[in-house]
Each structure stands twice: as C-alpha cells, then as structure tokens.
C-alpha cells in the first residue's frame, strides 16, 4: 500500500504541487492521473519517482520513500518516461540486461538475460529480443519501455503518458497489459493519461489535477461528471455509457 | 520466437562481438608491426618480428632502428589512438551527443593555448625542467579545460546540451587566445607553435609512452566498472535515474577519465583530431553500445586508425614524415563519411 500525505513537489524553490494527501493506493490497483495540460501530472509522477525534489510523506508498506536515496528507491519504484531516446545501438534484450545489471540490487542477478527473456515472453514480444531499438515501431518501443521498467520487479510502477504516441490498437494493447500485470504482480500502478475514456476504462481510480492542485479523487464513476469537466477543462461535455457500459466523455463546446 | 531461441541468439551475439574485438586486436598487432617495418630503410615484416621478439640476437643498427627509432612512434600511435577514442566514446555517451570528442569540445584548443604560452611567452609551471615545460603546460590546460567544462555543467539549469555548447564556446575562446599569442610571437616561436599544433609522433619517447600507458591502465578498471551504468544511460537520463544510477556521479567520473586520457595524449603528441570522433562511431557500428564491448572496441578502433595513419604518414610523401595530425584528418574524413553513409543505409 502506498500512503501519500502532505506530499509536495517542486523545481528548486518553486513549488509546483503544494502539499496534498491521497487515500492509500492498494496493491493490484491502477490509478490514472488526469487533468489539463500543465496541471502538474508529470511533475507529481517524477516527484514520486525521486527525479524531482519532494517533501512530505509517501510510505510504501511502511517504508518512507521521500528522502530515500535513488539507489534504494530504485528497489521499490520503476518509472517509465514518455518515450525512448533515438539513435541507440542496443538490442531489446541488451536494454533489459543493462537495466538489471546497472541497477543496484540487494541480490546478485545470476542470469539477467534469462530473466529479461522470460519477461519479454510474458509481455508477448519475445520475437523482438534481438531487434535494435531503432528498428521498432512506436508501439513496440512502449512495450519494450514497459519491460525495462518491470524487469527489476518493482512494487510501484509509474508510467508517464505511455499511450500518447500510439495508434488505437497499441493504446488498447499497452493499457490492457498494464492492467493485467498490475493485477498479476500485485503492483501499485500510477499512470498519467490524457484520454479520459481510456482512463475510465483501465483505471480503478482517477486523480484529477489542475494548476498543481487536487481537484477530485475517486472511482471513474464518481469523478467524471459534467460539473468537473466544466470546472477543470472548461468544457461543456456529457458523460454517458456506451452499449457495453463503458464510460464515454463527449465534449460539446469549450466554455468561454 | 521461443525464449530458448532468443537466448541462443543472444549468446551468439555476445560471441560475435567478442570475436570482433579479437579481430580488431589482431589487425592492430599486424598494423603495429607494419608501422615498424615502414620507413626509409626498408625492413621485412619477418625481420621486424624477429628483432621485436629477440632484440639481443639482432645486429645493432637493426636493433636501433626498430627499438629506438620506429617502435616508440608506432607504440605511441597505438596508445594515443586508444586513449583519444576511449575518451571520445565516454564523452559521446555521457553527453548523449555523437559529435562530442576531446577535439570538438576544446581539449586540443586548450592544449594549444598551454603550448603557445610556453613557446611564445615562456610561461609555465616554475619547478619543471625546460624540456618538460611545453608538455606540462599543454597537459595542465587540456586537463583544466575538461574540469572547467565539468564545472560549467554543474551550474544550475545546465543540462548535457549546455555542456556541449560550453565546449564549443571554449574552442572559440582558446583559439582566439592562441591567435593573439601568434600575433605577438616571433617568427621562430610562431614556426615552433604551428609545427606543435600539427600533431606529431616524432615527440614519442619511452618515458612518455610509459606515462600514457599508465594513464590508460589507471582508467581501465574504472571504465569497466562503469560499463553497465553507461549502457543504461543510453536509454535516457530519467530512465537511468529511475534505475538508481547517480548520473551526475557517473558523468563526473567519466569527465575525470577523459581529462586524464585526452590531456596526456594531446600534451605528448599535439593536436590529433578525428580519432576521438571516428573511433567510437566505428566501434558503435561494429559492436553496438553494450559498453562492455563498445569501450574496448572504441579504444581498439582508435588505436588501429592512428596506427594506419602513422603508416600513411610515412608513405604520403616518400622520404618525409608528414605530421600525423594532417594525415589523420585526411584519412579520417573519408572514413567518417563512409561510416555515416553505411549507417544511414543500414538504419
């Protein structure tokens, strides 16, 4: 369980996310961070990952993460940025072996390649193992990025817009995989998403931010209301359910 | 593809890369012997090998030519090539920039400024003997320029891109200072400075070779230790940080190693460009960027390139030893273009 209280994040002395608290995030849950551009979603995620200076408390199963040096935090948390860099002459399996060998671990990793390959097989991309990163499509790269984050068997998975550059098929594939692995491995997953329907479909819980402030926190049904969309996004929108019961957000007009 | 097939493929990949390293080492050894065999008094390949393996049995003139005249040049070419290419490889990784090298980011210009101060104004470290003044000045400035670059990179808000831009700015600043010194220099000093800045293996001596070899030996274990972290850094700084890698510490360590390798090399042989740029690119094409293979391959490629340039420097104008800095650029440019085009077609 991840308990966040009085948690704030900033760049240097500039506070971007003022202190706030969340109800505990249980294992096996997916929480989507949503909100308009510049809301502070990625900043919050990077604060949790330890890449930005954070204050307050974020306790993972009783272990305080705030102030924990990176090498110890890396035992618990995996962070996946939006994209992989270009022009990298490494094969997929080499990136996984590199992630395992470069990370400080309590125990030695006897066969990092085997561990990496098993994960690739679980994700369904074992056939990409010997392909170079540069030869992969955007969707394949996101899958590989996910594998890099998961190979160290973290307890918390932080994903920054993992579907932003993907077509519909890969958006679905990546998020379904995230959902499955979260349940299967008992992860606490926090994912930044822009697409509210996607967030409602794949997340157990939505946390809405705007201007660095917490606007709402709850299940998709509780959070996604026309009132909230008007207040946070400045949109006149309807929230309806499709024939299969999934929540759809239908924007009508921008409010002046 | 099954896990077993992929595992086998990965093992083959590692074996192929190890074989490529071995091939580079064999080519380098061959080039070294060929370099010693090349010169005004022609020696056979087998003669050279015999004198190298058993110097006491060789005739004195032959022994002097091989051991005292040609071998120091040939060994210096190998060591300088290895040092500059290794330095370039580490710089390219930690700065995430394929154009980074000791030459492009100001080390050579700084060394030239140090040399110019010694030659034109006689300014240098006070306690050193006169014949080490120039070398020591060049080293102090080259080493200092890297430390300065590192310090600038620590400024708040300065990312790796800023470090590269700082390096380019340093090149211009040092070049301007050298031009000013050239402007006020006597004709004799100017001639000496121009010749120094061309880069030449003719300054190779066994004590200098020993110093450079020791510098290479000293950094090797640290390079090996950093190999996995450098590999992970290629996946991006934020990802590396999330793996628990202290990227700032990693970068500082790499800069110290680069400072030592580039500083000593440039101080001993003058300005030799391109090796620090081409060596890593050649290595990347051959073995990829798993730094366990990439770093040694870069060092071997740089050593081989400079060794071949050393041979070429004796053949370009018969009877004349052309400064190797000139040959490196002449040979390096087409090689570099070929590499880039090959990469473009492959990618």
HADDOCK unambig.tbl for C-alpha pairs under 7 A between the chains (distance, minus, plus):
assign (segid A and resid 49 and name CA) (segid B and resid 242 and name CA) 6.77 0.50 0.50
assign (segid A and resid 70 and name CA) (segid B and resid 244 and name CA) 4.80 0.50 0.50
assign (segid A and resid 71 and name CA) (segid B and resid 244 and name CA) 3.93 0.50 0.50
assign (segid A and resid 71 and name CA) (segid B and resid 245 and name CA) 6.52 0.50 0.50
assign (segid A and resid 74 and name CA) (segid B and resid 242 and name CA) 5.92 0.50 0.50
assign (segid A and resid 74 and name CA) (segid B and resid 243 and name CA) 5.46 0.50 0.50
assign (segid A and resid 74 and name CA) (segid B and resid 244 and name CA) 4.91 0.50 0.50
assign (segid A and resid 78 and name CA) (segid B and resid 242 and name CA) 6.15 0.50 0.50
assign (segid A and resid 79 and name CA) (segid B and resid 239 and name CA) 6.89 0.50 0.50
assign (segid A and resid 79 and name CA) (segid B and resid 242 and name CA) 5.79 0.50 0.50
assign (segid A and resid 80 and name CA) (segid B and resid 239 and name CA) 6.68 0.50 0.50
assign (segid A and resid 81 and name CA) (segid B and resid 239 and name CA) 6.84 0.50 0.50
assign (segid A and resid 84 and name CA) (segid B and resid 235 and name CA) 6.47 0.50 0.50
assign (segid A and resid 85 and name CA) (segid B and resid 235 and name CA) 6.12 0.50 0.50
assign (segid A and resid 85 and name CA) (segid B and resid 236 and name CA) 6.11 0.50 0.50
assign (segid A and resid 88 and name CA) (segid B and resid 234 and name CA) 6.60 0.50 0.50
assign (segid A and resid 89 and name CA) (segid B and resid 284 and name CA) 6.91 0.50 0.50
assign (segid A and resid 89 and name CA) (segid B and resid 288 and name CA) 4.87 0.50 0.50
assign (segid A and resid 89 and name CA) (segid B and resid 289 and name CA) 5.27 0.50 0.50
assign (segid A and resid 90 and name CA) (segid B and resid 288 and name CA) 5.88 0.50 0.50
assign (segid A and resid 90 and name CA) (segid B and resid 289 and name CA) 5.62 0.50 0.50
assign (segid A and resid 90 and name CA) (segid B and resid 290 and name CA) 6.64 0.50 0.50
assign (segid A and resid 98 and name CA) (segid B and resid 228 and name CA) 5.80 0.50 0.50
assign (segid A and resid 98 and name CA) (segid B and resid 231 and name CA) 6.19 0.50 0.50
assign (segid A and resid 98 and name CA) (segid B and resid 232 and name CA) 5.50 0.50 0.50
assign (segid A and resid 99 and name CA) (segid B and resid 232 and name CA) 5.95 0.50 0.50
assign (segid A and resid 99 and name CA) (segid B and resid 243 and name CA) 6.64 0.50 0.50
assign (segid A and resid 101 and name CA) (segid B and resid 228 and name CA) 6.22 0.50 0.50
assign (segid A and resid 102 and name CA) (segid B and resid 228 and name CA) 4.98 0.50 0.50
assign (segid A and resid 102 and name CA) (segid B and resid 229 and name CA) 4.87 0.50 0.50
assign (segid A and resid 102 and name CA) (segid B and resid 232 and name CA) 6.48 0.50 0.50
assign (segid A and resid 103 and name CA) (segid B and resid 243 and name CA) 5.17 0.50 0.50
assign (segid A and resid 103 and name CA) (segid B and resid 244 and name CA) 5.76 0.50 0.50
assign (segid A and resid 103 and name CA) (segid B and resid 245 and name CA) 6.71 0.50 0.50
assign (segid A and resid 104 and name CA) (segid B and resid 244 and name CA) 6.55 0.50 0.50
assign (segid A and resid 114 and name CA) (segid B and resid 7 and name CA) 6.91 0.50 0.50
assign (segid A and resid 117 and name CA) (segid B and resid 3 and name CA) 5.90 0.50 0.50
assign (segid A and resid 118 and name CA) (segid B and resid 3 and name CA) 6.61 0.50 0.50
assign (segid A and resid 121 and name CA) (segid B and resid 3 and name CA) 6.88 0.50 0.50
assign (segid A and resid 126 and name CA) (segid B and resid 1 and name CA) 6.04 0.50 0.50
assign (segid A and resid 126 and name CA) (segid B and resid 2 and name CA) 6.82 0.50 0.50
assign (segid A and resid 126 and name CA) (segid B and resid 3 and name CA) 6.72 0.50 0.50
assign (segid A and resid 127 and name CA) (segid B and resid 1 and name CA) 4.75 0.50 0.50
assign (segid A and resid 129 and name CA) (segid B and resid 6 and name CA) 6.48 0.50 0.50
assign (segid A and resid 130 and name CA) (segid B and resid 10 and name CA) 6.94 0.50 0.50
